[in-house]
Amino acid sequence: MKSGKHDSICMELINNGEALMKIDMISNKTLLSDYPGIEWKKVMGMRDIISHHYFDCFQNSRSFIK
């Protein structure tokens, strides 16, 4: 995977996390709770991990990319 693809995937995950946080806030935490089978906190937490530890994630992923 090239760096550009990695960047694109990370940006999509960040955008999805942001959108879910806004949806959760707008719905007063009622919409996502209708789907208890999905671990929403983990999904939204991925945004924080990528946003705040992006370079760590990128560096670690490079060992898998050959």
N, CA, C and O of each residue as an XYZ file, in Angstrom:
264
protein
N       0.864     -1.171      0.000
C       0.000      0.000      0.000
C       0.903      1.224      0.000
O       1.843      1.315      0.790
N       0.617      2.139     -0.871
C       1.417      3.358     -0.943
C       0.931      4.368      0.073
O      -0.190      4.286      0.574
N       1.793      5.315      0.364
C       1.493      6.331      1.368
C       0.195      7.078      1.068
O      -0.562      7.370      1.995
N      -0.084      7.393     -0.183
C      -1.300      8.113     -0.548
C      -2.555      7.341     -0.189
O      -3.530      7.918      0.293
N      -2.531      6.038     -0.424
C      -3.681      5.204     -0.070
C      -3.853      5.158      1.442
O      -4.972      5.223      1.951
N      -2.749      5.046      2.149
C      -2.785      5.016      3.618
C      -3.392      6.316      4.128
O      -4.249      6.301      5.011
N      -2.951      7.430      3.577
C      -3.488      8.732      3.974
C      -4.989      8.810      3.715
O      -5.743      9.302      4.554
N      -5.414      8.329      2.567
C      -6.834      8.374      2.205
C      -7.681      7.534      3.157
O      -8.752      7.959      3.591
N      -7.196      6.355      3.470
C      -7.932      5.476      4.380
C      -8.024      6.111      5.761
O      -9.085      6.098      6.385
N      -6.916      6.665      6.235
C      -6.918      7.313      7.549
C      -7.884      8.492      7.571
O      -8.609      8.674      8.549
N      -7.907      9.284      6.522
C      -8.818     10.429      6.473
C     -10.274      9.973      6.477
O     -11.113     10.608      7.115
N     -10.584      8.898      5.784
C     -11.954      8.370      5.785
C     -12.359      7.896      7.177
O     -13.482      8.138      7.618
N     -11.445      7.225      7.863
C     -11.745      6.761      9.219
C     -11.933      7.940     10.174
O     -12.799      7.903     11.048
N     -11.129      8.973     10.007
C     -11.283     10.180     10.826
C     -12.630     10.835     10.549
O     -13.346     11.207     11.479
N     -12.976     10.975      9.274
C     -14.263     11.583      8.901
C     -15.439     10.779      9.436
O     -16.408     11.350      9.936
N     -15.359      9.459      9.335
C     -16.443      8.610      9.852
C     -16.583      8.754     11.357
O     -17.697      8.829     11.876
N     -15.465      8.793     12.056
C     -15.506      8.967     13.504
C     -16.122     10.296     13.899
O     -16.927     10.367     14.827
N     -15.735     11.363     13.181
C     -16.300     12.689     13.445
C     -17.804     12.683     13.209
O     -18.571     13.201     14.021
N     -18.217     12.097     12.098
C     -19.643     12.055     11.763
C     -20.430     11.285     12.821
O     -21.511     11.713     13.225
N     -19.896     10.161     13.265
C     -20.589      9.380     14.293
C     -20.708     10.149     15.602
O     -21.739     10.081     16.271
N     -19.659     10.881     15.969
C     -19.725     11.681     17.204
C     -20.803     12.757     17.089
O     -21.524     13.024     18.050
N     -20.911     13.375     15.908
C     -21.935     14.405     15.706
C     -23.335     13.802     15.706
O     -24.262     14.366     16.288
N     -23.482     12.659     15.054
C     -24.784     11.977     15.041
C     -25.193     11.615     16.466
O     -26.348     11.786     16.854
N     -24.234     11.114     17.236
C     -24.521     10.741     18.621
C     -24.949     11.965     19.429
O     -25.869     11.884     20.243
N     -24.289     13.082     19.206
C     -24.617     14.304     19.933
C     -25.988     14.843     19.507
O     -26.800     15.205     20.359
N     -26.245     14.897     18.210
C     -27.512     15.427     17.690
C     -28.702     14.583     18.153
O     -29.773     15.115     18.443
N     -28.503     13.265     18.218
C     -29.602     12.371     18.607
C     -29.701     12.191     20.121
O     -30.453     11.343     20.600
N     -28.944     12.987     20.868
C     -28.923     12.858     22.335
C     -28.618     11.426     22.779
O     -29.207     10.899     23.722
N     -27.685     10.833     22.067
C     -27.209      9.474     22.369
C     -28.305      8.403     22.286
O     -28.232      7.383     22.972
N     -29.308      8.636     21.451
C     -30.387      7.646     21.332
C     -30.283      6.804     20.061
O     -30.649      5.629     20.079
N     -29.794      7.375     18.960
C     -29.771      6.637     17.695
C     -28.798      5.469     17.732
O     -29.167      4.344     17.392
N     -27.571      5.720     18.138
C     -26.572      4.650     18.134
C     -26.905      3.558     19.138
O     -26.554      2.397     18.930
N     -27.570      3.912     20.210
C     -27.930      2.903     21.213
C     -28.980      1.922     20.687
O     -29.199      0.867     21.282
N     -29.624      2.267     19.578
C     -30.572      1.341     18.947
C     -29.855      0.175     18.267
O     -30.494     -0.794     17.855
N     -28.538      0.268     18.150
C     -27.737     -0.760     17.481
C     -26.646     -1.249     18.439
O     -25.464     -0.976     18.228
N     -27.040     -1.964     19.481
C     -26.081     -2.359     20.512
C     -25.043     -3.389     20.036
O     -24.031     -3.601     20.704
N     -25.284     -4.007     18.920
C     -24.337     -5.004     18.407
C     -23.062     -4.394     17.851
O     -22.088     -5.105     17.603
N     -23.062     -3.085     17.655
C     -21.889     -2.399     17.125
C     -21.208     -1.666     18.274
O     -21.862     -0.966     19.047
N     -19.919     -1.826     18.379
C     -19.159     -1.187     19.449
C     -18.809      0.252     19.038
O     -17.686      0.537     18.623
N     -19.784      1.136     19.164
C     -19.655      2.510     18.687
C     -18.498      3.259     19.330
O     -17.822      4.038     18.658
N     -18.258      3.042     20.602
C     -17.162      3.748     21.277
C     -15.822      3.383     20.646
O     -14.940      4.230     20.507
N     -15.679      2.129     20.270
C     -14.437      1.713     19.618
C     -14.324      2.323     18.223
O     -13.246      2.745     17.805
N     -15.439      2.363     17.514
C     -15.438      2.955     16.174
C     -15.059      4.436     16.266
O     -14.213      4.913     15.510
N     -15.683      5.149     17.187
C     -15.378      6.570     17.351
C     -13.977      6.766     17.924
O     -13.307      7.751     17.613
N     -13.540      5.834     18.754
C     -12.200      5.933     19.335
C     -11.098      5.784     18.302
O      -9.995      6.299     18.489
N     -11.386      5.087     17.219
C     -10.393      4.938     16.153
C     -10.020      6.302     15.588
O      -8.870      6.529     15.211
N     -10.983      7.201     15.530
C     -10.722      8.559     15.063
C      -9.678      9.231     15.947
O      -8.761      9.882     15.447
N      -9.819      9.073     17.260
C      -8.868      9.686     18.187
C      -7.474      9.087     18.029
O      -6.472      9.803     18.038
N      -7.427      7.784     17.888
C      -6.131      7.119     17.734
C      -5.428      7.604     16.478
O      -4.246      7.948     16.512
N      -6.155      7.631     15.374
C      -5.536      8.054     14.122
C      -5.179      9.535     14.172
O      -4.088      9.928     13.758
N      -6.087     10.346     14.672
C      -5.850     11.790     14.702
C      -4.669     12.169     15.583
O      -3.861     13.021     15.214
N      -4.572     11.541     16.740
C      -3.564     11.953     17.706
C      -2.289     11.123     17.657
O      -1.267     11.523     18.214
N      -2.341      9.984     17.004
C      -1.164      9.114     16.921
C      -0.915      8.702     15.475
O      -0.418      7.606     15.213
N      -1.263      9.581     14.540
C      -1.175      9.244     13.122
C       0.211      8.761     12.728
O       0.347      7.733     12.066
N       1.230      9.490     13.129
C       2.571      9.130     12.698
C       3.025      7.812     13.318
O       3.781      7.064     12.700
N       2.564      7.526     14.541
C       2.863      6.230     15.152
C       2.203      5.115     14.351
O       2.823      4.086     14.086
N       0.944      5.320     13.966
C       0.216      4.313     13.184
C       0.901      4.088     11.846
O       1.071      2.953     11.399
N       1.290      5.192     11.214
C       1.919      5.097      9.902
C       3.243      4.355     10.012
O       3.543      3.490      9.189
N       4.028      4.686     11.014
C       5.327      4.054     11.197
C       5.162      2.561     11.450
O       5.900      1.755     10.881
N       4.206      2.179     12.293
C       3.977      0.769     12.587
C       3.463      0.015     11.376
O       3.817     -1.146     11.175
N       2.638      0.652     10.571
C       2.077     -0.029      9.403
C       3.130     -0.259      8.329
O       2.982     -1.164      7.508
N       4.181      0.538      8.319
C       5.216      0.398      7.299
C       5.917     -0.945      7.406
O       6.429     -1.452      6.408
N       5.950     -1.531      8.595
C       6.605     -2.835      8.735
C       5.786     -3.931      8.042
O       6.330     -4.980      7.697
N       4.472     -3.694      7.833
C       3.622     -4.663      7.154
C       3.572     -4.440      5.654
O       3.122     -5.304      4.901
N       4.032     -3.284      5.227
C       3.969     -2.917      3.812
C       5.299     -3.255      3.161
O       6.338     -2.717      3.545
N       5.271     -4.104      2.223
C       6.503     -4.481      1.506
C       6.302     -4.311      0.036
O       7.215     -4.574     -0.747
